[in-house]
Amino acid sequence: MTDPQPSNGQPPKARVAVVAAGVVSPLGFGLQETAESLRTGRDCVSIVSRFPVQDCRCQTAGQVRDEGLKERAKGAPHAKRLHRAAQMMIVALKEALGQTPEFKPQLTVVGTTSGGMSFGEDYYRSLHGRQTLRHAASQIANYTPQKAIMDAQEALGISAPCQVIANACASGTNAIGHAFECVRYGRYQQVLTGGYDALSELVFVGFDSLQASTPEKCRPFDRGRTGLVLGEGAAILALENLESAELRGATILAEVVGYGLSTDNHHLTQPNPSGSGARQAMERALESAQLSASSVDYINAHGTATPFNDAAEGKAIAELFGRVPVSSTKGMMGHSLGAAGAIEAIVSLLALRDQILPPNINFRESDPALDLDIVANESRPATIRTVLSNSFGFGGTNASVILAKRNE
Amino acid sequence: MSRPKAGWSLRIAGMGWVTPLGSGVPAVWDRLLKGDEPPTEAITSPLHARTFQVFRVPTDALAKAPAHPRLRRSSSISKFAAAAGLAALEGAHLELDPAAAERTAIIFAISNGGVIYTKRFYHDVVEAGAQAASPLLFPETVFNAPASHLAAILGITGASYTLVGDGAVGLLALKMAEDLMQNGSLDRCLVVGAEEADWLLCDAYHRWRLLRAAPPIEVFQAQSRGTILSEGAGALLLESEGFSSARPGQSEDRPAGSSILIERIDPGSNFYRRSEAAACLEQILHRLGANNGDIVIASANGTFIDKAESAALLRYCPAATVYAPKASLGESVGAGGIWQVICAALALAEREVPPTLHAFQDHETRPGLPGPSHAQFRRAIVTTCGLNQQAAGLSLQLPP
């Protein structure tokens, strides 16, 4: 419903429903497999098999199973030429639209960081090795970051204009937040949103060179945390004006109720240690949702397990929310960069649906500098009405989105 | 398609331009009106000794660029973007204090991004293994690095978005700005498109069969002969109408083009085969209400785009005045759409349209392509058809 008489001179606001969702990640294919992995705290991180990693400090990542992916993406136009990112997006989109076939998006807003980068790597390696460049034209056309969502839309017969946000690791949450605002302020009735990224050597080696990735287990918020592991995946959410969704009898999975973002100019790759950037994004999300911090029941943290991120984010959470249950699910599936915010929005959705707090696995010892209620190692049943999900990225992009159980 | 709310429109409050024809809006426009062409520079691939021609930004074009610590190690794309972004603010006589910066968003449009550092970074890895990867280069390879640098220079702490796409991404970024500004939480958006040229891009576009070995870029020809890549940046500072005119003492000395209103932005749709591009553009022109009295700033660049654009224009506005700036400025992809909008704003403001260079001028099969004219234009249309399936359009109008 649209607020008929906004009191502050601001434009009227509609409520925004999530009417469908689809996901592919190391946790599994689809909502059900994902929910089961979350419930059991499954560790889905393994040795990287897609490219050589013997020279890297970190040699593990969360990886989407190849055989299952190809099988599920089969039948799409030019299926053999598609990048893995496109295949993942097709599978996620198929799952979402299967729940609401009458959903006709007017706009698609998704996030990514590197799109089909590995095609670009293959092309460069061939060029460098003076090998045959028989597939170069196809690799080049399909490596561009926006191509995965375009291919997925083509496979599902959609031609909505695509806004593809590349705000580093905040991309997915930025995409959901922008899509939410587009529906909330009446610009569009139905918007597809989400994110995707596939593992690529360039990015893997990049994080390794920064020593941001760890040769050990990824232990978010742990006292002995040593860094992140990368991941991959894709997730899609179908957002719709709640009133029109109800009128057509759509299933309402949850509502998106708030979005906040900030830009932290401290450093290109490091957050302000005070946590001010993270705090500002969360405060703005609460303000957007017109909620107090005490009404948030669970925070799905960005929680990369790098010393800097978790210190800044943990400080901001503790200051703003006190001891709300917090977990980072990246220990289970790795950090899927542009897809992370979208996958974690689905994790938040499943937490609301199943009333289970997803676990923060590999947790051994609390960090004395962070006064947080970490959902350590095992999922917990809880009453959850409102979830805040954080994503923070290079370039100082910080984004927080709030999802809530449908308010009857 | 979404419409802006009634009685609300966006004004172009400032513009910045860094191009192969130099920098500064009046200077570049003057050269376009004269029909100047930038010189090309030959760049050779060290991997297979193949030489390509590109339109580079001349070094003196960045003479007034800021010397900010964030730009010390950054690639050219960030420097172009910073110079254009700051020029747009300067053109609007705007200095951002912290309160104003918080209510200002940056939206970046990029296609190839920081390709020079990305190539260097990956080259080291291919050549010498993962141990050779540079932690200094890697952060600069991220698509939003230029936006981050500009936000740091300007002190922007609120919204900053980088959009990726093909040649249509500039208009998609403007659409995003329009959507964001209708929320009431922002006073202005700085929309910047930027790109840098490199031999690797040239090689890729060559293998994609889109590149021409040497100039000129011949637009609207029966046979597509290919394009020449270029680099630079364009910036548009957008404010809601009424907001900028509220700032004191600026209405008299605003630069040309800075009072133009954005009438409508059409985010278009996707064409999955090249043969569908014309139909996609036709729908955009139809929704924008294109007619023969409009100036059309086209994205024709010597590739398959020309045929699609030509067919759409002939159907909807066969006698409209058409200008294709890429024949003079080259194909700058992420920056190209913003450059077209700058041309459209200036053509409306100055009532003058530069000559489209090297164009095929058979009016029975090609849209109208006149030289400089002083017609009483009231409206300009921008069409952008990208090389990788995206198309979008926009209309500008003079203020009432």
Interface residues (C-beta under 8 A of the other chain):
Chain A: G9 Q10 P11 V53 D55 C56 P77 Q106 L107 T112 T113 G115 E121 Y123 Y124 R125 L127 H128 R130 L133 A136 A137 I140 A141 T144 P145 Q146 K147 M150 Q153 E154 S159 A160 P161 C162 Q163 V164 I165 A166 N167 A168 N174 H178 E181 C182 Y185 R187 Y188 E201 L202 V205 G206 F207 D208 S209 L210 Q211 L261 S262 T263 D264 N265 L268 T269 Q280 G393 F394 G395 G396 T397
Chain B: M1 S2 K5 S45 L47 H48 R70 I106 I110 S111 T118 K119 F121 Y122 H123 V125 V126 E127 G129 A130 Q131 A133 S134 P135 F138 P139 E140 T141 V142 F143 N144 A145 A147 S148 H149 A151 A152 G155 I156 T157 G158 A159 S160 Y161 T162 L163 V164 G165 D166 L172 K175 M176 D179 L180 Q182 N183 G184 L200 D203 A204 Y205 R207 W208 R209 P267 G268 S269 N270 Y272 N388 Q389 Q390 A392
